[in-house]
Amino acid sequence: MSEQSSHKVLFVGLVWPEPTSTAAGQNILSYINLFIANGYQVTFACAADKSEHSAPLSSMGVKEQPITLNDSSFDSFVNQYAPDISVFDRFISEEQFGWRVSSAAPHCMKILDCEDLHFLRDARHQIYKKTNKDTINSLTSEQSNAYLYSDLCKRELASILRCDLSILLSNYECQLLTKVFGIPKTLLHYCPFLFPEQAIKTAKNYEQRIDFISIGNFRHAPNWDAVLTLKQKIWPAIHHALPTAFCHVYGSYLTPKAKQLENKQQGFLVHGYAKDAQEVIGNARVLLAPLNFGAGIKGKLVDAMQCKTPSVTTEIGAEGLLPSLDDANKPDEDNKSSEQNALWPGAIHNIQSSTDSFIQSCIALYANESIWTVASNRSKPLYSSIFNYTLQSKQLTQCIQHISANLTKHRQQHFLGQVIQHHTINSAKYMSQWIEAKTRLKQTQC
């Protein structure tokens, strides 16, 4: 891409990137930086309001473009800007604006940043709520299909098919799409977080650290459920065994309901937003992530690896970060636990089937320096086996270059996506025009 210095890329975001609040914010910012490094003009368009945590894109040389839903002004903007590539930060953004980009700039390559598969996360959430199981793979295929093959799944798969390339963070999700849903591999690109090359941080030793930590955006349903699980099922037993230890809960968008969970006498402290997540994680002795559902790679666990902070989590938490968890057709449950825990910098347990094991691992890591040191030292080799900025950025750049240079042929090879795109444009534009006309009528009446 470095030779295309006059080329333009348009990012369309559901929200403005918040790299200090969410892993998704960090991830989309890494793609922006990659395009900037390769000489692209970058514009970020968004219909949402900014927050105090929004990244200062303009200071990075990125043009910020406010846009409006169901408004033809976006069409005029795209037509004038004439982007070579458009990147949507999740499938909902592509649903809202992708058809407009295709109409106003038909030769623009469309890229979907999946982050995590929303339909997979939702299916696991539904199973967890209705069956108290923390993963689709705990159920037979007949039982799980009712949750997996949802309307949300249809929408997200349609978005993937409409785009020329979809980027996924988790190899598990790549395999799920290709093996279960038959999505062509040539429409997908596996690329974990693009972290700039850096060694594992100079970390504090066991004696220099204190207390437990939990961290995650409170608006994100898996994180909120994890906090409740921690408070109700995990922490009471840990506090009983380690009465002088505290659990510090951090996360952006703290709600009054979350703050009410705080109990200083029980050592459970709810702080809210952490300006520097890695600083607070690096000061803690153990990170707790009792995630019962979710999808994608979990930023908190990657941060813990970078800080050499041992973590205790679930299979959902570790998914995408361990080779044994990256196959959509997982091996027998009984043969996985020891292999996972031999590689993980901490421990992995199913909370529903072994809450006591989860708790005992937390206590052992905190109280036993030798166990803690072994776990901490696993961080660097595991991290290095997953993240390689030089290689991954080169592979992603080459993939985008190849498709962009052969866009017509690529679309002909995946013509079903063009069929879906054709019908989407014809059905969506009339609905959008109706909403736009109705909105204008209301405005004139006011």
C-alpha positions as CSV (number, residue, x, y, z in Angstrom):
1,M,0.0,0.0,0.0
2,S,3.0,2.3,0.4
3,E,3.0,3.2,-3.3
4,Q,-0.6,4.4,-3.2
5,S,0.0,7.6,-1.3
6,S,-2.8,9.4,-3.2
7,H,-5.3,6.8,-2.2
8,K,-8.0,7.3,0.4
9,V,-9.6,5.1,3.0
10,L,-12.9,5.8,4.7
11,F,-13.6,4.4,8.2
12,V,-17.3,4.2,9.1
13,G,-17.8,3.7,12.9
14,L,-20.8,3.0,15.0
15,V,-19.0,4.9,17.7
16,W,-15.8,7.1,17.8
17,P,-12.8,4.9,18.8
18,E,-12.1,4.8,22.5
19,P,-8.8,3.0,22.9
20,T,-8.6,3.5,26.6
21,S,-12.1,2.1,27.2
22,T,-12.4,-0.9,25.0
23,A,-10.3,-3.4,23.1
24,A,-12.4,-2.7,20.0
25,G,-11.3,0.9,20.2
26,Q,-7.6,-0.1,20.3
27,N,-8.1,-2.5,17.4
28,I,-9.8,-0.1,15.0
29,L,-7.1,2.5,15.9
30,S,-4.4,-0.1,14.9
31,Y,-5.9,-0.3,11.4
32,I,-6.1,3.5,11.2
33,N,-2.4,3.7,12.1
34,L,-1.5,0.9,9.5
35,F,-3.2,2.9,6.7
36,I,-1.5,6.1,7.8
37,A,1.9,4.4,7.9
38,N,1.3,3.2,4.3
39,G,0.5,6.8,3.1
40,Y,-3.3,6.7,2.9
41,Q,-5.5,9.7,3.5
42,V,-7.8,8.6,6.3
43,T,-11.2,9.9,7.1
44,F,-13.3,8.6,10.0
45,A,-17.1,9.1,9.8
46,C,-19.5,8.5,12.6
47,A,-23.1,9.3,13.5
48,A,-22.6,9.0,17.2
49,D,-21.7,11.7,19.7
50,K,-18.2,11.8,21.0
51,S,-17.3,10.9,24.6
52,E,-14.6,12.1,26.9
53,H,-12.7,8.9,26.1
54,S,-12.8,9.3,22.3
55,A,-9.4,9.2,20.6
56,P,-8.0,12.5,19.3
57,L,-8.1,11.5,15.6
58,S,-7.5,14.9,14.2
59,S,-4.1,15.1,16.0
60,M,-3.2,11.9,14.2
61,G,-3.9,13.5,10.8
62,V,-7.3,11.8,10.4
63,K,-10.2,13.9,9.2
64,E,-13.3,13.6,11.4
65,Q,-16.6,13.5,9.5
66,P,-19.9,13.7,11.4
67,I,-22.6,11.9,9.5
68,T,-26.4,11.3,9.9
69,L,-28.4,8.1,9.7
70,N,-30.9,7.8,6.9
71,D,-29.7,11.0,5.2
72,S,-28.6,11.4,1.6
73,S,-26.0,13.9,2.6
74,F,-23.8,10.8,3.3
75,D,-24.1,9.8,-0.4
76,S,-22.9,13.2,-1.5
77,F,-20.0,13.1,0.9
78,V,-18.9,9.6,-0.3
79,N,-19.3,10.6,-3.9
80,Q,-17.1,13.7,-3.4
81,Y,-14.5,12.0,-1.2
82,A,-14.3,9.0,-3.5
83,P,-12.6,6.5,-1.2
84,D,-10.6,3.6,-2.6
85,I,-11.3,1.5,0.5
86,S,-14.0,1.7,3.2
87,V,-13.7,0.0,6.6
88,F,-16.7,-0.7,8.8
89,D,-16.1,-1.1,12.5
90,R,-18.8,-3.8,12.9
91,F,-21.6,-5.3,10.8
92,I,-24.2,-2.9,12.1
93,S,-22.2,0.0,10.6
94,E,-22.1,-1.9,7.3
95,E,-25.8,-2.5,7.4
96,Q,-26.5,1.2,7.9
97,F,-24.0,2.7,5.4
98,G,-22.5,-0.1,3.3
99,W,-25.2,0.0,0.6
100,R,-24.7,3.8,0.4
101,V,-21.0,3.4,-0.2
102,S,-21.7,0.7,-2.8
103,S,-24.0,3.1,-4.6
104,A,-21.9,6.2,-4.4
105,A,-18.5,4.6,-4.9
106,P,-19.1,1.2,-6.6
107,H,-15.4,0.5,-7.1
108,C,-14.5,1.1,-3.5
109,M,-13.2,-2.0,-1.7
110,K,-15.3,-2.8,1.4
111,I,-13.7,-4.2,4.5
112,L,-15.6,-5.4,7.6
113,D,-13.8,-5.3,10.9
114,C,-15.7,-8.1,12.7
115,E,-14.1,-7.5,16.1
116,D,-16.0,-10.5,17.4
117,L,-18.9,-12.4,15.9
118,H,-22.0,-10.7,17.4
119,F,-24.2,-13.7,16.7
120,L,-21.8,-16.1,18.4
121,R,-21.7,-13.9,21.5
122,D,-25.5,-13.6,21.5
123,A,-26.0,-17.3,21.1
124,R,-23.8,-18.1,24.0
125,H,-25.6,-15.4,26.1
126,Q,-29.0,-17.0,25.3
127,I,-27.7,-20.5,26.2
128,Y,-26.2,-19.2,29.4
129,K,-29.4,-17.4,30.5
130,K,-31.7,-20.3,29.6
131,T,-29.6,-23.4,30.4
132,N,-26.8,-22.1,32.7
133,K,-24.2,-23.5,30.3
134,D,-21.3,-21.2,29.4
135,T,-20.6,-22.4,25.9
136,I,-22.4,-23.6,22.8
137,N,-20.1,-26.6,22.7
138,S,-21.5,-27.8,26.0
139,L,-24.7,-28.7,24.2
140,T,-25.5,-31.1,21.4
141,S,-25.6,-29.6,17.9
142,E,-29.4,-29.9,17.8
143,Q,-29.7,-27.9,21.0
144,S,-27.2,-25.2,20.1
145,N,-28.5,-24.7,16.5
146,A,-31.6,-23.1,17.8
147,Y,-29.5,-20.3,19.3
148,L,-26.7,-20.2,16.7
149,Y,-28.8,-20.0,13.5
150,S,-30.6,-16.8,14.5
151,D,-31.8,-13.8,12.7
152,L,-28.8,-11.9,14.1
153,C,-26.6,-14.6,12.5
154,K,-28.3,-14.1,9.1
155,R,-27.7,-10.4,9.3
156,E,-24.0,-10.7,10.2
157,L,-23.3,-13.4,7.6
158,A,-25.1,-11.3,4.9
159,S,-22.8,-8.4,5.9
160,I,-19.7,-10.6,5.6
161,L,-20.8,-11.8,2.1
162,R,-21.5,-8.2,1.0
163,C,-18.0,-7.1,1.9
164,D,-14.9,-7.9,-0.1
165,L,-12.9,-8.8,3.0
166,S,-13.7,-9.4,6.7
167,I,-11.0,-9.3,9.4
168,L,-11.4,-11.6,12.4
169,L,-9.3,-11.5,15.6
170,S,-10.0,-15.2,16.6
171,N,-9.0,-18.2,14.5
172,Y,-11.8,-20.1,16.2
173,E,-14.3,-17.7,14.6
174,C,-12.6,-18.1,11.2
175,Q,-13.0,-21.8,11.4
176,L,-16.6,-21.5,12.6
177,L,-17.5,-19.4,9.6
178,T,-15.7,-21.6,7.1
179,K,-16.6,-25.1,8.5
180,V,-20.1,-24.5,9.9
181,F,-21.4,-21.8,7.6
182,G,-19.4,-22.4,4.4
183,I,-18.0,-18.8,4.1
184,P,-15.2,-18.9,1.5
185,K,-11.8,-18.5,3.1
186,T,-10.9,-15.9,0.5
187,L,-13.4,-13.5,2.0
188,L,-11.8,-13.8,5.5
189,H,-8.5,-12.7,7.0
190,Y,-7.3,-13.8,10.4
191,C,-5.4,-11.0,12.2
192,P,-5.1,-10.8,16.0
193,F,-4.6,-7.4,17.6
194,L,-2.0,-5.4,15.7
195,F,0.2,-4.3,18.6
196,P,3.4,-2.4,17.7
197,E,6.4,-4.6,18.3
198,Q,7.4,-4.4,21.9
199,A,8.9,-6.8,24.5
200,I,6.8,-7.9,27.4
201,K,6.9,-5.0,29.8
202,T,9.4,-4.9,32.6
203,A,7.1,-6.3,35.2
204,K,7.0,-6.1,39.0
205,N,7.8,-9.3,40.8
206,Y,5.6,-11.2,43.2
207,E,6.5,-9.3,46.3
208,Q,6.0,-5.9,44.6
209,R,2.4,-6.7,43.7
210,I,-0.8,-6.8,45.8
211,D,-4.5,-7.6,45.5
212,F,-6.7,-9.0,42.7
213,I,-8.1,-7.0,39.7
214,S,-11.0,-7.3,37.4
215,I,-11.4,-4.9,34.5
216,G,-13.9,-4.4,31.6
217,N,-16.3,-1.9,30.1
218,F,-19.5,-2.1,32.2
219,R,-21.7,-1.6,29.1
220,H,-20.5,-4.8,27.6
221,A,-22.9,-7.6,28.8
222,P,-20.2,-10.3,29.2
223,N,-18.2,-8.0,31.4
224,W,-21.1,-7.0,33.6
225,D,-22.1,-10.7,34.1
226,A,-18.5,-11.5,35.0
227,V,-18.6,-8.8,37.7
228,L,-21.8,-10.2,39.1
229,T,-20.3,-13.7,39.0
230,L,-17.2,-12.5,40.7
231,K,-19.2,-10.8,43.5
232,Q,-21.7,-13.5,44.1
233,K,-19.9,-16.8,43.4
234,I,-16.1,-16.2,43.5
235,W,-15.0,-13.5,45.8
236,P,-16.7,-14.5,49.1
237,A,-14.7,-17.7,49.3
238,I,-11.4,-15.9,48.2
239,H,-12.0,-13.2,50.8
240,H,-12.6,-15.9,53.5
241,A,-9.3,-17.5,52.6
242,L,-7.4,-14.3,52.1
243,P,-9.0,-11.7,54.4
244,T,-6.3,-9.0,53.8
245,A,-6.5,-9.1,50.0
246,F,-8.8,-6.7,48.1
247,C,-10.5,-7.1,44.7
248,H,-10.3,-3.9,42.6
249,V,-12.9,-3.7,39.9
250,Y,-12.2,-1.3,37.0
251,G,-14.2,-0.4,33.9
252,S,-15.4,2.5,31.8
253,Y,-19.0,3.6,32.0
254,L,-19.5,2.8,35.6
255,T,-23.2,2.7,36.6
256,P,-24.8,3.4,40.0
257,K,-25.9,-0.3,40.0
258,A,-22.3,-1.4,39.6
259,K,-21.0,1.0,42.2
260,Q,-23.6,-0.4,44.7
261,L,-21.7,-3.8,44.5
262,E,-18.8,-2.2,46.4
263,N,-18.3,-3.6,49.9
264,K,-15.2,-2.3,51.6
265,Q,-15.6,-4.7,54.6
266,Q,-15.5,-7.6,52.2
267,G,-12.6,-6.1,50.3
268,F,-14.6,-5.6,47.1
269,L,-13.8,-2.2,45.7
270,V,-15.5,-0.8,42.5
271,H,-13.4,2.0,41.0
272,G,-14.8,2.6,37.5
273,Y,-12.6,4.0,34.7
274,A,-8.9,3.3,34.7
275,K,-6.9,5.9,32.8
276,D,-4.1,3.4,32.3
277,A,-5.4,-0.2,32.3
278,Q,-1.9,-1.7,32.1
279,E,-0.7,0.2,35.1
280,V,-3.4,-1.1,37.4
281,I,-3.1,-4.6,35.9
282,G,0.7,-4.5,36.4
283,N,0.3,-3.6,40.0
284,A,-2.1,-6.5,40.8
285,R,-0.9,-10.0,41.7
286,V,-3.8,-11.8,39.9
287,L,-6.4,-10.8,37.2
288,L,-9.8,-12.4,37.5
289,A,-11.9,-12.9,34.4
290,P,-14.9,-15.2,35.1
291,L,-16.5,-14.8,31.7
292,N,-19.5,-17.0,31.1
293,F,-20.2,-15.9,27.6
294,G,-18.6,-13.8,24.9
295,A,-16.6,-14.0,21.7
296,G,-13.4,-12.8,20.1
297,I,-10.1,-12.1,21.8
298,K,-10.4,-10.5,25.3
299,G,-8.2,-7.3,25.6
300,K,-7.9,-7.6,29.4
301,L,-6.3,-11.0,29.1
302,V,-3.8,-9.7,26.5
303,D,-3.0,-6.8,28.7
304,A,-2.4,-9.2,31.5
305,M,0.1,-11.1,29.4
306,Q,1.9,-7.9,28.5
307,C,2.2,-7.1,32.2
308,K,3.1,-10.7,33.1
309,T,0.1,-10.8,35.5
310,P,-1.3,-14.3,36.0
311,S,-5.0,-14.6,35.2
312,V,-7.8,-17.0,36.1
313,T,-10.5,-17.3,33.4
314,T,-12.8,-19.6,31.5
315,E,-12.6,-21.3,28.1
316,I,-14.6,-18.4,26.7
317,G,-12.1,-16.0,28.2
318,A,-9.1,-17.8,26.7
319,E,-10.7,-18.5,23.3
320,G,-8.5,-17.3,20.5
321,L,-5.5,-17.2,22.7
322,L,-4.7,-20.9,22.9
323,P,-4.1,-23.4,20.1
324,S,-6.2,-26.0,21.7
325,L,-9.2,-23.7,21.8
326,D,-9.0,-22.5,18.2
327,D,-10.8,-25.4,16.5
328,A,-14.5,-24.9,16.0
329,N,-14.8,-28.7,16.5
330,K,-13.1,-28.9,19.9
331,P,-11.7,-32.2,21.2
332,D,-13.4,-34.1,24.0
333,E,-13.8,-32.0,27.1
334,D,-12.0,-34.4,29.4
335,N,-8.8,-34.2,27.4
336,K,-8.5,-30.5,27.2
337,S,-8.1,-29.1,30.7
338,S,-4.6,-30.2,31.5
339,E,-3.3,-29.1,28.1
340,Q,-4.9,-25.7,28.5
341,N,-3.6,-25.1,32.0
342,A,-0.1,-26.2,31.0
343,L,0.1,-23.3,28.5
344,W,-2.0,-20.6,30.2
345,P,-0.3,-18.0,32.4
346,G,-2.6,-18.8,35.3
347,A,-5.6,-21.2,35.1
348,I,-8.7,-22.0,33.0
349,H,-11.9,-23.4,34.6
350,N,-15.5,-23.9,33.8
351,I,-17.3,-21.9,36.5
352,Q,-20.5,-23.9,36.2
353,S,-18.9,-27.3,36.6
354,S,-16.0,-26.4,38.8
355,T,-16.5,-23.2,40.8
356,D,-14.4,-24.5,43.6
357,S,-11.5,-25.2,41.2
358,F,-11.7,-21.7,39.9
359,I,-11.5,-20.3,43.4
360,Q,-8.7,-22.6,44.5
361,S,-6.6,-21.6,41.5
362,C,-7.1,-17.9,42.5
363,I,-6.0,-18.5,46.0
364,A,-3.0,-20.7,45.0
365,L,-1.7,-18.1,42.5
366,Y,-2.1,-15.3,45.0
367,A,-0.6,-17.0,48.1
368,N,2.1,-19.2,46.6
369,E,5.1,-17.3,45.0
370,S,6.5,-20.3,43.2
371,I,3.1,-21.1,41.5
372,W,2.7,-17.4,40.7
373,T,6.2,-17.2,39.2
374,V,5.7,-20.2,36.9
375,A,2.4,-18.7,35.7
376,S,3.9,-15.3,35.2
377,N,6.7,-16.7,33.1
378,R,4.3,-18.3,30.7
379,S,3.1,-14.9,29.5
380,K,5.9,-14.1,27.2
381,P,6.1,-17.3,25.1
382,L,2.3,-17.4,24.7
383,Y,2.1,-13.8,23.8
384,S,4.9,-14.1,21.3
385,S,3.2,-17.1,19.7
386,I,0.1,-15.1,18.9
387,F,1.2,-11.5,18.2
388,N,3.8,-10.5,15.6
389,Y,3.2,-7.0,14.3
390,T,5.8,-7.1,11.5
391,L,4.4,-10.4,10.1
392,Q,0.7,-9.7,10.7
393,S,0.7,-6.2,9.3
394,K,2.6,-7.3,6.2
395,Q,0.1,-10.2,5.6
396,L,-2.9,-7.9,6.1
397,T,-1.4,-5.2,3.8
398,Q,-0.7,-7.8,1.1
399,C,-4.2,-9.2,1.4
400,I,-5.8,-5.8,0.9
401,Q,-3.4,-4.9,-1.9
402,H,-4.2,-8.1,-3.8
403,I,-8.0,-7.8,-3.5
404,S,-8.0,-4.1,-4.3
405,A,-5.9,-4.7,-7.4
406,N,-8.2,-7.5,-8.6
407,L,-11.5,-6.2,-7.2
408,T,-13.7,-7.0,-10.3
409,K,-12.3,-10.6,-10.5
410,H,-12.6,-11.0,-6.7
411,R,-16.3,-10.0,-6.8
412,Q,-17.0,-12.2,-9.7
413,Q,-15.5,-15.2,-7.8
414,H,-17.9,-14.3,-4.9
415,F,-20.9,-13.3,-6.9
416,L,-23.4,-14.4,-4.3
417,G,-22.3,-11.4,-2.2
418,Q,-23.0,-9.1,-5.2
419,V,-26.5,-10.7,-5.5
420,I,-27.1,-9.9,-1.8
421,Q,-25.7,-6.4,-2.3
422,H,-28.0,-5.8,-5.2
423,H,-31.1,-6.7,-3.2
424,T,-29.9,-4.8,-0.1
425,I,-29.5,-1.6,-2.1
426,N,-32.9,-1.9,-3.7
427,S,-34.7,-2.7,-0.5
428,A,-32.8,-0.5,1.9
429,K,-32.7,2.7,-0.1
430,Y,-36.5,3.0,-0.3
431,M,-36.9,2.4,3.4
432,S,-34.2,5.0,4.1
433,Q,-35.7,7.5,1.7
434,W,-39.1,7.1,3.5
435,I,-37.5,7.7,6.9
436,E,-35.6,10.7,5.6
437,A,-38.8,12.2,4.0
438,K,-40.7,11.5,7.3
439,T,-38.0,13.2,9.3
440,R,-37.9,16.3,7.1
441,L,-41.7,16.5,7.3
442,K,-41.6,16.6,11.1
443,Q,-38.9,19.2,11.0
444,T,-41.0,21.5,8.7
445,Q,-44.0,21.0,10.9
446,C,-42.0,22.1,14.0
